[in-house]
Every structure is written in C-alpha cells, then in structure tokens.
Amino acid sequence: MSQIDTLPPLREVIRTHELQAKKALGQNFLLDLNLTLRIARTAGDLSQTTVLEVGPGPGGLTRALLVAGAKKVVAVEKDPRCLPALAEIAAHYPGRLEVIEADALTLDLAGIAEGGPLKIVANLPYNVGTQLLLNWITRPAWPPEWQSLTLMFQKEVAERIVASTGDKAYGRLGVLAGWRCHSTIAFDVGPKAFTPPPKVTSAIVHLTPRETPLAVDLKALERVTAAAFGQRRKMLRASLKALDPDAERILEGIGITPTRRAEELDVAQFVQVANAFARG
C-alpha cells in the first residue's frame, strides 16, 4: 500500500491510538488509502465544496478527501477514541478539517451547508447507514442542502437502493431513492479492504438529487410502500387493505389493476397510488 500523504500509515495510527473497531458502533475501518482516494474522486470536483464525512474513524477517507482537494471537510465522529487521530490530520491540513463529536442521526445539515456547496462522502457505519440515507433523501425541503451522496453500504443494501421495477432487490428503499434521486453503484469493495474484514462485499453508491421529483405526500408514499412490500407476495388489493378497506376501489379508480403485486409497479405508479390513498 503506497501513501497518499506524509502522515503515518493507517495501521500505525490504529496501533498508536488503540483504535480497535467496535462492532457495536458498526465500525469497519478502510486501510487502503488508494481505495479511499478512489472513493473521494467518485464524488467529483471537491475544490469548491464542503464535504460532510460521517464516521471517519482513524481518518483514511478523511485524508483522501483532503488530498483530492476538498475545500473543507466536516467529519462527524461519535467515537471519542478517534478524536486524537483526527486532530493530527487537522493539524496537517490547517483550516481545512473540522471535527465534530456527535451522532450523525441528529445532525443539522442546514448549519453545515451554510459554508457553501455540500457533498456527503462516507464509509457509513453498517448499523445506521440505511437510516442516514433515508434521513437525507426524505427531507421536507427539496432540492436538498447536498449536491451529491457518495456512500459505502453492504452490497445487498446498495443493490436495493439502485433497484427498479423487475429487479430482485426492488423494494421500498428503491422506490424512495428512485423518487428523489438518480443513483448508481460506482464499484464494489471486497472484505479484505477493511479491518476487521466484514463477512460481506460492500459497494460505493453515488446519488444525485432529481431537480423536480413527482409531487407526492411523503408520509403517504412511505405508508403505501411499507404496506405493499411488507406483504410483497400478496396482490395490492390485499396488501393495501390495511391502509383503506376500499383499496380495490381506489386502485381501480386510478387505472392500477388490483391483482398486481408491489414489484410490478414503477416509482411513478407508486406516487400515483400514494396520492390516491392520501385522498381516500
């Protein structure tokens, strides 16, 4: 593994600061700095951008973002053990790294976005990754504060995010992501890239916001997709009956055959169904 800067190798940083990854925090540290640089470059030009990074750990991706030219990196870290290692990076890149000790699930994006264009790039902790994504793509105000999301997930989750009608992985997450964003899997990352190595392959997903998503009541869309995919083997007239006893009538009224199943509907049709159920 070659170095991308003059700071110590990550294995040395982990050893010096005794940063054994904690399963309870969903930590799997990336050690290959060339790989972290590839992730940073996937996010595009960062020279005029504030980058929000969640769960930097010992700072492998943090260093790559700074080497890649990020104007500023705001690193949000919940684990206080990692703060001294991140402070060393901040000293090496004066004025370009701000470290916040906080839980990203409660973070105020608006405050961070005040510094200018914002991109989010992160090797997300596995245990909160999906919830963080949902927080970012279901914000009431749209377009959002961020210009793009470049995020690491377990490959199974990544496939669910980018899935569309007819895909085996298509479900609620694919509908919500597809409604608000364009998304692609950039590349896979094998278990050996991490310490400790997870039991699954991971993948980098790149998302950009749609300028004008179809108009829909978000809560209605969430309810409809949860009900439809929660009983995906059932016909829609049965799976949606818990939302309204007249589900079959509502579906027929908008031209959706009640005997169809959830995986057969595209995002636009789910929006149509959600709006119809919101009207009753």
N, C-alpha and C positions, 0 to 999 in steps of 0.2 A: 504493500500500500504506500503510494507516494503522498507527500504532504502537499497541501494547497496553501499553507502559510507557514510562518516560523514559530507558531505556538506548539507546545508539546503534542505528541501523538495521543489520540483519544484513550488508548489503553493505559497510557501513563497517567492521564488526567483522572480516569476512573480509579486507578490504583491509589494515586496521591490523595484523592478526596473520599476514598472508600465509598464509591457510588455503585454498590451492587443494586441492580434493578429490582424493584419491588413489584411483585405480581399484583398486590392489592391496588397499586396505582396504575396498572396496565402498562408498565414500562417495558420497552424493548429498545435498547439503545442501538443506533446505527453507528458502526465504527468505520466504514469505508468512506473517507472524505471525498473521493472521486465520485462515488454514488450520490452523496449529499449535494455535490456540485451539480450533478445531472438533474436532480430534483429542483434545485434553485433555478437552473436555466430553463426548465419546463414552464416556469411561471412567467417567462418572457423578460422584457426590459424592466429592470428594477431601479434604474438610475434616478428616476423622479418619484419614487414610490416609498411609502411607509409599508413595511411588511410586518404583519402580525404572525408570530410563531407561537403555537401552543405546545407546551410540554417539551422544552428544549433539552432537558436532561443535562448531560455533560457538554452540550453545545456543538455537536458535529454539524447539524444542519444550520445552526446559527452562524458558524464560521463560513460555511459555504455561501449563505445569503450575503454576507458582508463582502466576501471575495468576489461574488458575482456582481457587486456594485450597488447593492441596495442603499438607497439614500439614508434610510433609518430602519432598524429592526426593533420592534417591541416584542420582547419574549416574555410570555406569561408562564410562570412555573409555580406549581402547587407544592413541590417537594423542597423544603428549606435546605436539604443537604446539597442541592445542586447550585445554590446561590454563589458560593465562593468560586466555583469553576467558571460560572458565567461572569462574575466580576472580573476575572482575569481576561476574559475575552473583551469585555467593555473597556478595560484599560489599554488593550492592544489596538482597539479601534475607537479612539476618543470621540465622543459626541455622536456616535452612530448606533449605539446599542443601549436601549432602556430595558431594564429587567423589572418585572412586576411580580411580586409574590401574591398569587391569587388563584382562585378556582375559575377556570375559563368559562364554566357553565353560568357564572354570574357576571361575566364581563360586560361592560358598557362599550359597545363598538362605536357608538357615536362620538365618544370622547377621544378615542384613538384616531378616528377618521378626520378629526379636526386638523391634523397635521398635513392633510393633502390626500392625494390618491392612495387608496389602501388595497393591498393584496394580502390574502391569507395563505401561508405556506406552512405545512406542519406534518410531522410524523405523529399523528394523533394517538393518544393512549387508546388501546383497543376497547377498554371498558366504557369510554364515553364518546367515542368517535362518531357514532351514528347520531347520538343526541345533539352533539355540537353541530353537525351538518344540518340537521333539521332546524335547530335554532337559527342558523344563518340563512337558510333558504325559505323559511316561512315567516320572515319578518313582516310586520304590517305594512311598513313603508317600502315602496318599490319604484324605481331601481334601488338596490341596497347601497350601503356605505362602501362595500367592497367591489373591486373591478373583476377579481377572479379568485377562485379557490384552487389550490394545488395541494392535495391531501393524500396521506397514506392510510389505506384501510386493509383489512384482511381481503384477499382477492374475492372471496364469496360475497362480501358486502359491496365491494367495488362493482361486481357484475350486477348486483341488484340496483345500484344507483344508475347505471347506464342502460339498463334493460328497457325494452319496448315491447309492444304487443307481439305475442307469439314466442317470445324468449322464455326459456325455462325459468330464469331468475326474475321475471317480471312480477311486480307486486306493488304494494303501497308506496315503498320508497322510490321505485322507478317512476310512478305517476307523479308524486310530489316534486321529485327532481326534474322530471321532464316538463312539468308545467311551468316551472320558474327558470330553468337553466338549460343550456346546451352542455353536455358532458361527454367526456371520452376517457378511456383508460390509456394513459401515456405509455406505461411499461410495467412489467412485473418485477418484484424484488423477492429473491429467494430467502429462505430462513437463515442461511449462513451469513447473511449481511448484518445480522443482529446479534447482540448479546443481552440476555440469553436468547438462543435461536428459538423462535416460536415453532409450533407444530404445523403451521400453515404458510402458504405463499401469500405475499402481500402484493398490493398494486397501488400505483400512483394514479389518482383520478384528477383531471383538470376540468373545472366547471366555470362557465361564464354566464352572467345573467341575461335572460331574454329581456329586451327593452320593453316589450308590451305583452306580458302573459295574458292569456284569456281571462276575462273577468269572471270571478267566482268568489263565493263566500268561503274563505279558507276553512273555517270550522266545519262547514257542510262537506267540503271536499275531504277533509280528514275523517269525518264520520262515515261517509259513504265508502271510501277506500278501505277503512278499517273493517267495516262490516262485510264488504264484498270479498276481500281477500282473506278475512278471518275464517270464512267458510267457502273457500275457493272451489271446492268440488260441487257446491250447490249452484243451482240456477239463480240468477239475480233476483227473480221474484220471491225466492225463499230466503236468500242471504240478506236481502234488504228489508224484509218484512218487519224485522225488529225496529227499524227506523220509522216505518209507517205501515200500518196494516193494509193500506191501499197501494202497496209497492207496485203491484202488477198494473194497476190503472195508470199510475204515474209514468211508468216505463213506456207503456203503450202510447201515452199522450205525447211523448217526445220521439216516437218512432224507434225506440230500442226494444227489440224482441225480448220479452221477459224470460225466455228459456235460455238465453245466452249466459255465459259464465264470465267471471271477472277478467280472466286473462285474454278474453276476446275483444275487450274494449280498449281503444286508444285514449290518450290523455284528453283530447278534445271531447270525446264521448263521456268520459268521467266528469269533466267540467259541466257538460250538459245535464248529466244525471244529478250532480250535486246541486246545481241551480234549481232543478225541478223539485227535488226533495226539500230544498230550503223554502220554496214557495208553498209546498204541500198540495 
